[in-house]
Every structure is written in C-alpha cells, then in structure tokens.
Amino acid sequence: MTRIQILLHLCMASVYVSAKLGCKDMEGNDVDWFAVIKLPSDVDTAKGRSFVYFDPRIGGWTQSKLLISSNKSAIGATLSQLYKIDKKETFAIAYNDDSPDGPVESGRAHSKGVAVFDHDVGFWMVHSVPNFPPSSGEYSYPGSGAVYGQSFLCMSISSNNLEDVGQYMRYAQVNPYLTNLPEYHKILAPSLVDVVNKKSLPKSATVFNTIRGIETLGGMKLKAFSKHKKYGKDLWYEFIALHLNTQMAVETWRKGNAKNIGSTCDHSDPSRNVYDVNTVKILDKQYEYKKDHSKWGVSRNANVPAVCIGDINRQMSQYKRGGGAVCIEDAKLWEAFIQSVKDYDTCKIM
C-alpha cells in the first residue's frame, strides 16, 4: 500500500464513536481523553492504589471506585488493549526509562508512555510510573508504583497523527521495551522506524526541541512539547512556559541526589515564572511534593487554561535528558488542577 492510498484510507476512516482502540473511561466505554492522578499511599486507605479521574464528560475530579490495579479501571481497561492486538495490523510501543524488563540506556529519554494504533485510530498515554506496564502477559500494576503519587494523560487520536507522536518520541530518544511495527505503519509514520531502532536526530541537527500539534478524535487540539538531550535546558521554564507565555505551577519529582532547579523567576518580566508546587490537595486528599512522583504543570493565568502532563523533572540532571509533556487547554481541567495547587515555592528577591 502506498502512502497516498494510506492517506485516502484515513480520510474515509470511521469516526470516534465506532473506535475499537482508544482510551477507556471508568465504565470501560470509549472516551476522547482523560487525566488521572494516582494518590500516594500515605493519604490512601487502599495503600496507594486509588486514583482520581477527569474526563471532558465529567468535568471535575472524581475518585474511581476501582483501584488502579484492576484491569477494569480506566487505566487497566485502556492498557489491556496492548496485550490483545493483531500484530499484523497494529502498531504498539511501550517505553520507559525504568523498564519492567531491566536496565535501559541511561543517557536516553527520561520518558514513559504507551501507544497502540490500528490503521484508523488508537491511543497514546503518557505517564510517570516506573516498571510499568508489563511487556507481556496481561495488565498489572507494580507494587513499586504504589508509594508515590503518579500522573497519566490518555488521548484517543486518529492514526493520521501518528507521525507527530513518533517525532515526539524521536526527539526525546525514548527507551522502547515493547514494540510491534507493521509495514503499514512504517509508511504512515516513518519516524517510528527510527524510534523502534533507537535512532534519533542526525549529527548535523541544529534544532533540539519540537512542538507537535495533535488533535483528539473529538476535536481537542493538543500541543506535544519534546526536547532532545542536546537542548540542554529546563523543559518547563525555557520551553513550555516561554511558548505558552504564562506563569506556571509545576509538580515534579524533587527528591534524590540530583540538584533541584527551584522556582525560576525573571523579576524584570515575571510573565513566565515557573513555581515548584509544595503541596497538592485533590478532593479531600492533601500531600507534599516529597510524596509525589507525578510530572505536571498548570498555567497560573485563566486566559491560558493549559495543563501539561509529561516526563521531565525540574532537576538540573534533566537538562541532559530527553523528554517532554503534552499540553491541553480546557477550562474545566485547568480549574481542577489550579485548585489542586495548595501552595508553591516563591522566588527569592534578587
């Protein structure tokens, strides 16, 4: 099949309501997109397996009745599709800088995600959970992922967006540990060949970051920000906040031996200051950043109602790692996240 034939096929593809592959809601039904925050074990009677869920139909945080370990939860039902694919017809990839199958190349992306696409539609999920999901068998959630808070963003999208998803992965230099790339998808999205073969930018490259426009099946326009390790700067302050032209409150991992960047401010032009979140409060659950492994940021400007969920921590060691975040502008999602910021670090007066 030629590329022209593939494009014609996609133009005639069935619309979202008949999608077989895609994000699944808390009832197992098709949903355009969803965001999830898994709660830390310290504030959860289910020992770190409860999560709060948001999709455009609900319009606010709600706690899932099912635990994240259930294959019928929104996360479980979505990712269970990964283990039931027709390998001749379906592209699949799972990538993680902390693979469930053992050590990976440490110089590659600090990035975690799953994508599954047939000829017409599929889903892409970015998340923050190490050692997840399994590379074979069936869906399960690791015990190591229960202690800290975690973040997820799932998007149901047409396969004609797959080249942009591939370029996000290619710039970041993701670490794939599960791949299935049919001939059809090699023609549709050539960047995936490099991704699967762990090839990134050529030595002659001079641009080390990219913004890819992606549209969900329901018409929500997203921006996927990705940086190569040679970009050498903070994803959040130097790239996302600069492009969105807004201040942001950002929640990422700030523990361990790596040096934290800290809240970053330009006192002569505070329009894109980035503040580190100290305390999160979602519904009636409150916890400090030390209990959180999530990676998300929210605009502090209601006129730019952006929420970004992704890969990169605000630590200096991450300057030399690829990764990114996907940003969505939705007023209700923005309200849910901005109200979840209990407090944040301000900047020192210079």
C-alpha positions, 0 to 999 in steps of 0.5 A: 500500500502506498502512502497516498492510498494510506492517506485516502484510507484515513480520510474515509476512516470511521469516526470516534464513536465506532473506535475499537482502540482508544482510551477507556473511561471508568465504565470501560466505554470509549472516551476522547481523553482523560487525566488521572492522578494516582494518590500516594499511599500515605493519604490512601486507605487502599495503600496507594492504589486509588486514583482520581479521574477527569474526563471532558464528560465529567468535568471535575475530579472524581475518585474511581471506585476501582483501584488502579490495579484492576484491569477494569479501571480506566487505566487497566481497561485502556492498557489491556488493549496492548496485550490483545492486538493483531500484530499484523495490523497494529502498531504498539510501543511501550517505553520507559526509562525504568523498564519492567524488563531491566536496565535501559540506556541511561543517557536516553529519554527520561520518558514513559508512555504507551501507544497502540494504533490500528490503521484508523485510530488508537491511543497514546498515554503518557505517564510517570510510573516506573516498571510499568506496564508489563511487556507481556502477559496481561495488565498489572500494576507494580507494587513499586508504583504504589508509594508515590503519587503518579500522573497519566494523560490518555488521548484517543487520536486518529492514526493520521497523527501518528507521525507527530507522536513518533517525532515526539518520541524521536526527539526525546530518544525514548527507551522502547521495551515493547514494540510491534511495527507493521509495514503499514505503519512504517509508511504512515509514520516513518519516524517510528522506524527510527524510534523502534531502532533507537535512532534519533536526530542526525549529527548535523541537527541544529534544532533540539526541541519540537512542538507537535500539534495533535488533535483528539478524535473529538476535536481537542487540539493538543500541543506535544512539547519534546526536547532532545538531550542536546537542548540542554535546558529546563523543559518547563521554564525555557520551553513550555512556559516561554511558548505558552507565555504564562506563569506556571505551577509545576509538580515534579519529582524533587527528591534524590541526589540530583540538584533541584532547579527551584522556582525560576523567576525573571523579576524584570518580566515575571510573565513566565515564572515557573513555581515548584508546587509544595503541596497538592490537595485533590478532593479531600486528599492533601500531600507534599511534593516529597510524596509525589512522583507525578510530572505536571504543570498548570498555567497560573493565568485563566486566559491560558487554561493549559495543563501539561502532563509529561516526563521531565523533572525540574532537576538540573540532571534533566537538562541532559535528558530527553523528554517532554509533556503534552499540553491541553487547554480546557477550562474545566481541567485547568480549574481542577488542577489550579485548585489542586495547587495548595501552595508553591515555592516563591522566588527569592528577591534578587 
